[in-house]
Amino acid sequence: MGIGAAWNEPEFVMLGMDFPPVGERIRRLAEACTVLTKLWTEERTSSAGRFYTLRDAIAEPKPVQRPYPPIWIGGSGPKRTLRIAAKHADVWNANVGSVGTSVAFERAAELSAILDEQCEAIGRDPSSVRRSVKFLFTTADESLRTAEQCLRAGFTELVVMLGGPDPVRSAELAGRDVLPRMRALV
């Protein structure tokens, strides 16, 4: 289950929702993670938070995964978002743009180290949070080199973004020539 503090204001506007400042969105994220895990693990849930109030709420059926679906938290805020990821995430997604660029890769690696510190600060084993990173599919060889670099840096989940002038052709090429080679890396 993927969640973050949100960044795309037009999505909120088209749904008729307010788009609060980033600090409030981050506080909502932290509270939402707590509420979700309670709904998934308790028969009836009550919670009186700052943003969400539940009174004997029932969430049925419960998730098939136990104790609940893996929580993927995306974000790049080194203080607040990564602290929330340290507390709640099964997987952290480095939301730093496409890692095909060295600047984005270096930033993702820096943030991963900060996540380690945030985990240690609350007594959580940093290795218990899997690391996810996305990168743009370019050529088979270049994409494979990027995947190898990400894996060496400790990222365990690779999200390959397809695009370009012919995304269908990119998908076919990635599926045929890159993904089997990536699977052999792990």
Backbone as a ProteinNet text record, in pm:
[ID]
protein_1_A
[PRIMARY]
MGIGAAWNEPEFVMLGMDFPPVGERIRRLAEACTVLTKLWTEERTSSAGRFYTLRDAIAEPKPVQRPYPPIWIGGSGPKRTLRIAAKHADVWNANVGSVGTSVAFERAAELSAILDEQCEAIGRDPSSVRRSVKFLFTTADESLRTAEQCLRAGFTELVVMLGGPDPVRSAELAGRDVLPRMRALV
[TERTIARY]
85.7	0	90.5	83.6	170.4	103.6	181.2	128.4	243	208.1	305.5	232.8	304.9	245.6	180.2	187.2	124.4	204.4	198.3	270.3	194.8	101.5	38.2	-93.2	-83.5	-200.5	-316	-291.6	-404	-490.5	-429.4	-509.7	-610.5	-569.7	-659.5	-769.8	-732.2	-827.8	-936.7	-897.5	-998.2	-1092.6	-1052.2	-1139	-1213.1	-1194.3	-1263.7	-1209.4	-1083.1	-1021.6	-928.1	-914.5	-818.1	-677.3	-579.3	-440	-363.1	-355.7	-292.5	-141.8	-78.6	67.1	138.4	262.2	336.3	347.5	366.6	377.9	253.9	138.3	13.8	-2.4	34.9	23.3	111.8	228.1	318.3	259.4	201.4	137.7	19	-55.8	-167	-115.1	-2.5	56.7	87.6	153.2	188.5	64	-37	-160.6	-233.9	-232.2	-298.9	-235.3	-103.2	-36.2	-82.5	-94.7	-140.9	-284.8	-370.3	-511.9	-526.5	-454.8	-464.2	-423.7	-312.2	-268.4	-367.3	-428.4	-531	-653.8	-697.4	-813.7	-786.8	-665.1	-629.5	-609.6	-583	-546.5	-645	-734.5	-829.3	-970.1	-1046.8	-1184.7	-1266.5	-1255.5	-1318.8	-1212.9	-1211	-1105.5	-1163.6	-1107.5	-1140.4	-1010.4	-1017.4	-899.3	-944.3	-889.9	-921.6	-792.9	-764.7	-643.9	-672.8	-570.9	-584.9	-662.4	-644.5	-705.7	-813	-802	-894.3	-953.5	-1084.4	-1153	-1235.4	-1213.6	-1288	-1354.6	-1477.4	-1550.9	-1602.2	-1540.1	-1577.6	-1586.6	-1492.6	-1491.5	-1461.2	-1531.2	-1512.9	-1453.8	-1347.6	-1288.1	-1284.1	-1378.9	-1389.1	-1407.2	-1357.5	-1273.9	-1133.6	-1067.3	-929.2	-839	-723.3	-631.3	-588.1	-557.7	-508.1	-368.5	-285.4	-149.9	-157.8	-69.6	-66.2	67.4	65.9	-53.5	-134.9	-71.1	-139.4	-51.6	-102.2	-19.9	106.8	214.1	334.9	303.9	353.3	333.2	456.5	433.7	538.7	518.6	616.6	608.9	708.7	656.6	740.6	763.1	884.4	912.4	1060.1	1096.2	1237.4	1268.7	1173.6	1200.8	1288.2	1411.4	1506.3	1469.9	1394.7	1363.8	1229.1	1124	991.1	945.7	957.2	908.2	988.4	1119.2	1199.8	1180.6	1147.1	1114.5	985.9	887.9	763.1	791.4	874.4	910.4	980.3	1069.6	1139.6	1040.6	937.5	839.5	738.9	693.7	579.9	607.7	712.5	728.8	788.9	736.8	803.3	900.3	863.3	946.8	944.4	1062.3	1070.9	1103.4	1028.1	1053.3	1122.5	1242.2	1319.7	1254.5	1179.7	1106.8	1194.9	1297	1393.7	1405.8	1310.4	1320.2	1385.3	1410.8	1468.8	1615.1	1650.2	1785.2	1884.9	1840.8	1932.5	2033.2	2006.4	2101.6	2185.6	2311.1	2398.6	2353.1	2300.4	2254.6	2140.7	2044.9	1932.4	1980.3	2071.9	2122.2	2194.7	2281.1	2353.8	2258.1	2152.2	2053.7	1980.1	1943.5	1876.1	1965.3	2093.3	2187.1	2202.7	2210	2217.7	2094.5	1977.5	1852.6	1843.6	1892.9	1893.5	1976.6	2089.8	2173.7	2101.3	2027.5	1949.7	1838.6	1776.6	1674.4	1736.4	1856.8	1925.8	1935.1	1975.4	1988.4	1853.5	1748.5	1614.2	1569.2	1598.3	1563.1	1638.3	1768.2	1849.4	1801.3	1756	1709.6	1585.4	1504.9	1384.9	1402.3	1524.4	1551.8	1506.7	1495.5	1455.9	1577.4	1585.9	1693.8	1674.9	1769	1753.5	1732.8	1788	1772.3	1630.1	1546	1406.8	1320	1374.8	1302.9	1367.3	1292.5	1344.2	1350.9	1438.9	1459.8	1416.5	1337.4	1287	1336.8	1369.1	1414.1	1361.8	1335.4	1285.6	1388.8	1390	1475.2	1410.9	1449.5	1392.5	1464.8	1388.2	1445.3	1498.2	1623.9	1684.7	1722	1842.1	1882.1	1896.6	1901.2	1914.4	2041.3	2155.3	2282.2	2288	2244.5	2247.8	2152.9	2035.3	1938.8	1991.2	2058.5	2117.4	2228.6	2310	2414.6	2352	2245.2	2176.8	2122.4	2061	2008.3	2120.3	2233.3	2346.4	2393.9	2401.5	2444.5	2346.1	2218.2	2116.8	2124.8	2139.6	2150.3	2274.7	2386.5	2509.4	2491.4	2408.1	2385	2281.5	2227.6	2135.3	1987.4	1955.9	1816	1773.8	1660.6	1615.4	1498	1428.2	1310.3	1339.8	1341.3	1371.5	1245.3	1207.7	1090.6	1142.5	1119.5	1168	1055	1077.9	977.4	998.9	891.2	897.7	846.6	900.6	855.5	916.7	949.9	1009.8	904.6	949.4	854.8	767	814.1	736.6	740.1	654.8	659.4	626.9	547.5	517	644.6	718.1	844.9	942.3	946.7	1032.6	993.6	863.9	816.5	857.1	842.6	880.8	1030.7	1109.9	1255.2	1294.4	1235.4	1265.8	1228.9	1111.5	1067.7	1153.1	1196.1	1272.4	1421.4	1480.3	1625.8	1679.8	1597.6	1651.1	1603.2	1474.8	1424.3	1485.8	1500.8	1566	1708.6	1780	1916.8	1915.7	1816.3	1804.3	1774.6	1684.9	1652.3	1776.5	1864.8	1987.3	2082.1	2062.4	2149.6	2120	1998.2	1959.7	1957.4
-115.6	0	121.9	199.7	315.7	442.8	523	647.5	748.3	874	981.2	1105.5	1213.5	1337.7	1419.4	1372.5	1435.6	1556	1577.7	1690.9	1749.8	1674.1	1714.8	1788.2	1918.1	1998.7	1982.7	1976.1	1959.8	1836	1727.9	1610.4	1644.6	1722.9	1762	1852.8	1949.2	2045.5	1975.1	1881.8	1816.4	1728.5	1689.7	1610.4	1696.9	1828.9	1920	1917.1	1878.8	1870.1	1987.9	2027.3	2132	2073.4	2159	2118.9	2196.4	2139.8	2213.4	2227.2	2312.9	2328.7	2196.1	2185.7	2060	2009.3	2097.1	2052.7	1978.8	2031.3	1964.3	1832.6	1830.3	1705.3	1597.2	1634.6	1537.2	1488.6	1577.5	1535.2	1443.1	1472.4	1385	1247.1	1243.3	1116.2	1029.8	1086.7	1010.7	955.9	1039.6	995.5	891.5	908.2	811.7	673.7	666.9	537.2	466.6	541	482.9	434.6	517.2	480.5	356.9	352.9	237.7	107.9	109	-15.3	-59	36	-0.4	-60.5	0.8	-52.4	-193.6	-219.2	-349.7	-457.4	-418.2	-517.6	-528.8	-433.1	-436.2	-464.2	-536.3	-565.7	-438	-351.6	-219.6	-119.3	-7.2	90.6	223.8	275.4	411	489.9	611	695.8	840.6	921.8	1064.3	1140.6	1157	1226.9	1370.1	1436.3	1575.3	1587.3	1488.2	1495.1	1389.9	1275.8	1164.8	1118	1103.8	1055.4	933.2	824.6	700.7	659.3	612.9	563.1	423.6	324.3	184.3	153.4	203.4	183.6	37.2	-11.7	-148.3	-142.3	-217.1	-228.2	-376.5	-419.8	-560.1	-566.7	-663.5	-770.2	-718.4	-785.4	-750.9	-791.3	-728.9	-764.3	-911.1	-966.6	-1103.6	-1110.6	-1010.3	-1008.7	-988.3	-1053.7	-1041.6	-984.3	-888.5	-838.1	-741.7	-688.9	-599.5	-586.1	-524.1	-510.2	-429.5	-459.4	-378.2	-231.8	-145.7	-1.9	56.4	114.1	182.6	331.7	398.4	543.1	609.3	698.6	771.8	912.4	960.6	1097.8	1120.9	1248.3	1282.6	1383	1410.2	1503	1437.3	1486.4	1417.3	1415.6	1512.3	1516.8	1452	1502.7	1455.5	1332.8	1335.5	1222.2	1096	1106.3	987.5	937.8	1026.2	982	899.8	943.4	867.7	733.4	733.8	608.3	514	567	483.3	416.7	486.9	433.5	338.8	369.9	297.8	215.3	245.5	186.2	46.7	-36.3	-162	-136.9	-40.6	-1	151.3	209.5	354.1	372.6	459.4	491.4	626.4	626	748.4	833.2	928.2	1013.6	1133.3	1108.6	1213.6	1235.8	1190.2	1199.9	1075.2	1075.7	957.4	942.7	826.3	802	782.8	787	779	892.2	999.2	1110	1091.4	1130.8	1111.4	1195.1	1314.2	1399.3	1330.4	1276.8	1209.7	1084.8	1009.3	890	926.6	1027.4	1069.4	1114.6	1186.1	1231.8	1112.6	1015.4	896.2	822.6	809.9	742.6	820.9	954	1037.5	1017.8	1019.5	1003.7	865.1	764.3	629.9	625.2	694	700	774.1	878.2	951	862.2	782.5	688	590.2	543	456.1	524.6	651.9	727.3	740.9	768.8	783.2	650.5	539.5	407.9	382.9	408.4	386.3	472.4	593.6	684.9	631.7	550.9	496	348.5	296.6	158.4	55	93.6	-0.4	-37.9	-162.8	-209.5	-148.2	-66.9	-3.5	-103.3	-223.3	-321.3	-376.6	-345.1	-392.6	-306.5	-195.4	-109.9	-131.4	-192.6	-210.3	-74.2	-61.7	65.2	50.6	145.7	145.2	270.3	252.5	365.9	347.7	458.6	450.9	510.6	456.2	515.7	496.1	583.3	584.6	483.2	398.5	303.8	383.5	357.9	425.8	318.9	266.6	153	32.7	-85	-206.2	-201.6	-171.6	-172	-62.3	57.3	168.5	142.5	90.9	61.6	-47.3	-144.8	-250.8	-194.6	-105.3	-41.6	38.2	110	186.6	92.1	-18	-115.9	-171.8	-204.9	-256.6	-154.8	-28.3	78.8	90	85.5	96.4	-21.2	-140.9	-259.7	-253.5	-210.2	-195.9	-95.6	6	109.6	67	-54.4	-104.9	-94	-48.3	-43.3	-183.4	-227.8	-364.8	-372	-262.3	-257.9	-157.1	-201.5	-114	-92.6	32.3	68.9	127.1	55.8	99.3	174.1	301.6	384.8	378.9	353.3	343.8	472.4	510.2	633	643.8	765.2	789.6	801	812	831.8	708.9	588.9	466.4	381.8	414.6	342.6	193.9	156.4	14.2	-60.4	-1.7	-63.6	-69.3	36.8	36.7	-77	-96.6	-203.6	-340.3	-359.2	-487.3	-512.6	-410.5	-422.2	-449	-375	-395	-536.2	-583	-716	-826.3	-807.4	-910.8	-907.3	-786.7	-776.5	-731.4	-664.7	-606.1	-680.3	-701.8	-762	-898.8	-987.4	-1115.2	-1095.5	-999.4	-972	-907.2	-823.1	-762.1	-869	-960.4	-1067.2	-1149.1	-1165.5	-1242.3	-1169.5	-1039.4	-962	-988.4	-1027.3	-1042.6	-1186.6
0	0	0	-104.4	-117.5	-67.3	2.8	58.7	70.8	67.1	85.4	133.3	144.1	193	82.2	-39.7	-156.7	-202.6	-332.8	-391.2	-509.3	-565.8	-690.5	-662.4	-644.8	-610.9	-710.6	-841.7	-934.7	-906.2	-855.6	-820	-710.4	-614.2	-505.9	-558.9	-639.5	-693.2	-773.9	-862.3	-946.2	-865.1	-743.3	-656.4	-554.1	-563.1	-472.2	-330.7	-316.1	-183.5	-161.4	-35.1	-5.1	-13.7	-35.4	-45.8	60.4	180.7	289.7	269.3	347.6	339.3	369.3	324.1	333.2	477.2	573.1	712.2	758.8	724.4	762.1	687.7	560.2	484	545.5	593.1	655.9	787.9	866.3	991.8	962.9	857.2	817.3	777	707.9	667.2	789.4	887	1007.6	1075.8	1089.7	1155.7	1071.3	940.2	851.7	864	874.4	889.5	1016.4	1123.6	1249.6	1236.9	1178.4	1162.5	1073.6	963.2	872.8	941.2	1011.9	1076.5	1183	1251.6	1349.5	1280.4	1171.2	1098.8	1047	1006	950.3	1056.3	1181.9	1283.2	1399.1	1414.3	1525.7	1474.9	1556.6	1518	1502.5	1600.4	1598.5	1640.6	1572.8	1594.9	1639.4	1745.5	1789.1	1795.2	1748.8	1746.8	1741.4	1829.4	1830	1800.9	1673.5	1634.1	1596.2	1551.2	1509.2	1378.1	1288.3	1155.9	1132.4	1199.6	1175.1	1307.8	1309.3	1427.6	1389.7	1460.6	1437.9	1568.3	1557.3	1675	1642.8	1704.6	1680.4	1531.4	1455.3	1309.9	1277.5	1177.4	1130.6	990.1	969.1	836.2	801.4	725.1	684.1	534	467	523.6	553	644.6	677.3	560.5	550.4	442.6	449.7	335.5	329	390.4	363.4	418.9	569.9	642.1	787	831.7	922	988.1	902.1	796.5	702.4	579.4	474	352.6	380.9	309.9	327.5	297.8	382.2	365.3	296.7	178.7	103.8	125.8	182	201.9	107.6	24	-68.7	-18.3	-34	4.1	23.1	26.5	34.8	144.3	231.8	341.1	446.4	465.6	551.9	700.3	746.5	889.5	920.1	861.6	900.9	822.9	690.4	612	641.3	648.8	676.5	819.2	911.8	1048.3	1046.8	967.4	953.3	885.9	783.6	716.4	814.3	896.3	994.1	1089.3	1123.8	1219.1	1153.8	1031.6	974.4	849.4	774.9	641.4	645.6	557.2	524.6	410	324.4	211.2	202.8	185.2	159.3	11.8	-55.4	-195.5	-203.7	-261.5	-277.5	-385.9	-346.2	-439.6	-474.1	-556	-588.6	-738.6	-813.1	-957.9	-1012.4	-1137.1	-1200	-1161.8	-1110.4	-1062.6	-1176.4	-1299.2	-1412.1	-1413.5	-1339.7	-1330.2	-1204.3	-1209.7	-1094	-974.9	-999	-889.1	-813.3	-885.2	-820.4	-747.1	-806	-740.2	-610.7	-617.1	-496.8	-388.3	-426.5	-328.1	-267.2	-348.3	-296.6	-197.5	-229.3	-138.8	-8.4	-16.1	104.7	192.1	128.9	204.2	266.8	198.1	253.6	381.4	381.6	501.7	614.7	580.2	681.6	736	649.5	697.3	796.5	768.9	864.8	1001.4	1002	1127.5	1197.2	1119.9	1178.7	1241.5	1174	1229	1359.7	1357.5	1477	1593.4	1565	1669.7	1742.1	1673.2	1739.4	1776.4	1758	1795.9	1694.8	1569.4	1464.9	1381.5	1345.6	1259.3	1121.1	1073.6	942.3	828.4	841.4	734	725.7	822.8	818.5	727.1	678.3	582.9	446.1	356.4	220.8	151.8	53.1	-16.7	-161.6	-207	-344	-415.3	-542.2	-621.6	-764	-827.8	-965.4	-1059.8	-1181	-1282.8	-1418.7	-1509.2	-1644	-1731.7	-1796.7	-1892.8	-2011.3	-2044.9	-2159.8	-2261.7	-2250.8	-2333.9	-2242.3	-2300.3	-2220	-2135.1	-2195	-2121	-2016.1	-2052.2	-1956.1	-1839.6	-1868.5	-1761.9	-1669.7	-1724.8	-1643	-1554.6	-1607.6	-1525.7	-1411	-1439.6	-1334.8	-1228.2	-1270.6	-1174.9	-1087.2	-1147	-1069.2	-966.4	-1007.9	-916.9	-799.6	-827.4	-722.4	-625.9	-678.1	-592.8	-505.1	-560.6	-481.1	-367.6	-391	-290	-184.5	-198.1	-96.9	-131	-250	-291.3	-333.6	-281.4	-306	-402.4	-420.8	-507.5	-618.4	-742.1	-854.6	-936.7	-954.3	-1033.4	-1164.9	-1272.4	-1403	-1473.4	-1501	-1566.6	-1717	-1787.4	-1933.2	-1994.1	-2106	-2171.1	-2307.6	-2341.9	-2472.7	-2580.9	-2703.8	-2814.3	-2839.5	-2801	-2823.2	-2696	-2595.4	-2468.3	-2481.5	-2580.3	-2599	-2639.3	-2732	-2773.6	-2656.6	-2575.7	-2456.7	-2362.8	-2342.9	-2254.5	-2308.5	-2438.2	-2498.5	-2482.3	-2506.9	-2494.6	-2349.3	-2258	-2116	-2073	-2113.6	-2075.6	-2134.9	-2255.4	-2325.5	-2289.3	-2286.5	-2276.9	-2141	-2061.2	-1938.3	-1813.3	-1800.3	-1676.9	-1646.6	-1744.6	-1711.1	-1658.8	-1714.7	-1668	-1529.6	-1501.8	-1369	-1263.5	-1297.1	-1201.2	-1165.7	-1260.3	-1233.7	-1138.4	-1118.9	-1030.6	-884.5	-853.8	-711.5	-666.5
[MASK]
++++++++++++++++++++++++++++++++++++++++++++++++++++++++++++++++++++++++++++++++++++++++++++++++++++++++++++++++++++++++++++++++++++++++++++++++++++++++++++++++++++++++++++++++++++++++++

